[in-house]
């Protein structure tokens, strides 16, 4: 596993821990669909939430959320739509969680809800 993969796994675990602390139930992680991978699938009060996690150890390449391009958001919505259809889920949204920090220290976490709602 290379450095970026290790940071990605660390970020995904930090995001999952954050969601659990907020009352979400984690259903699955790293789920593949024909449109791409979904980092985390969680539920909260009957709402299924598909979560994209972006983690950075520094701002050299910008803020983590800046990696959420419209192309990435469209792929995210497509993957979530496929999963939702296959699992007969009617109520869902796509969220993003931005993680900044380094493994071994408490990260900074920002949760962006319903990030694909503005897409055409």
C-alpha positions in Angstrom: 0.0 0.0 0.0 1.5 3.4 -1.0 1.5 6.6 1.0 -1.7 8.0 -0.6 -3.6 4.7 0.0 -2.5 4.7 3.6 -3.7 8.3 4.0 -7.0 7.4 2.3 -7.6 4.5 4.6 -6.8 6.6 7.6 -9.2 9.3 6.4 -11.9 6.8 5.8 -11.6 5.4 9.3 -11.6 8.9 10.8 -14.7 9.7 8.8 -16.4 6.5 9.9 -15.5 7.2 13.5 -16.9 10.8 13.1 -20.2 9.4 11.6 -20.6 6.8 14.4 -20.1 9.5 17.0 -22.9 11.6 15.3 -25.3 8.6 15.5 -25.0 7.2 12.0 -24.8 3.4 11.5 -22.1 2.3 9.0 -23.5 -0.2 6.6 -20.5 -0.8 4.3 -17.2 0.7 3.2 -15.4 0.7 -0.1 -18.4 -0.6 -2.1 -17.9 -1.0 -5.8 -20.5 -0.3 -8.4 -20.2 -0.2 -12.2 -20.0 3.7 -11.9 -17.2 3.6 -9.2 -16.5 3.1 -5.6 -18.5 4.5 -2.6 -16.2 5.1 0.4 -18.8 4.8 3.1 -22.5 3.8 3.1 -24.3 4.9 6.3 -27.8 5.5 7.6 -29.3 8.0 10.0 -32.9 8.1 10.9 -34.0 6.2 7.8 -31.9 8.2 5.4 -29.2 6.3 3.5 -26.1 8.5 3.1 -23.3 7.7 0.5 -20.1 9.4 1.7 -17.1 10.4 -0.3 -14.0 10.9 1.9 -11.2 13.3 0.9 -8.1 13.3 3.2 -5.1 15.5 3.1 -2.0 15.7 5.4 -1.2 19.2 4.2 -2.6 22.0 2.1 0.1 21.7 -0.6 -2.5 20.4 -3.0 -5.3 22.6 -1.6 -8.1 21.8 0.8 -9.5 18.2 0.7 -12.9 19.4 -0.5 -11.4 21.1 -3.5 -10.9 17.6 -4.9 -14.7 17.3 -5.3 -14.9 18.3 -8.9 -18.2 18.3 -10.7 -17.0 15.2 -12.6 -16.3 13.4 -9.3 -19.7 14.5 -7.9 -21.4 13.1 -11.0 -19.6 9.8 -10.6 -20.6 9.8 -7.0 -24.2 10.4 -7.7 -24.2 7.7 -10.4 -22.6 5.1 -8.1 -25.1 6.0 -5.3 -28.0 5.8 -7.7 -27.0 2.3 -8.9 -26.5 1.0 -5.4 -29.8 2.6 -4.2 -31.7 1.0 -7.2 -30.1 -2.4 -6.6 -31.0 -2.3 -2.9 -34.4 -0.7 -3.3 -33.4 2.4 -1.3 -35.8 5.3 -1.9 -34.5 8.0 0.4 -30.8 8.8 0.1 -28.2 11.6 -0.4 -24.5 12.0 -1.1 -22.3 13.7 1.5 -18.6 14.4 1.6 -16.3 14.5 4.5 -13.0 16.4 4.3 -10.2 15.2 6.7 -7.1 17.3 7.4 -4.3 16.0 9.6 -1.8 13.2 10.1 -2.3 9.7 11.4 -1.8 9.5 15.2 -3.2 13.0 15.8 -6.8 14.2 16.0 -7.8 15.4 12.5 -9.9 18.4 11.5 -13.1 17.1 10.0 -15.7 19.0 7.9 -18.9 17.3 6.8 -20.6 18.6 3.7 -24.2 17.3 3.3 -26.1 16.6 0.2 -23.3 17.6 -2.1 -24.8 16.4 -5.4 -28.2 18.2 -5.0 -27.0 21.1 -7.2 -26.1 18.9 -10.2 -28.2 19.0 -13.3 
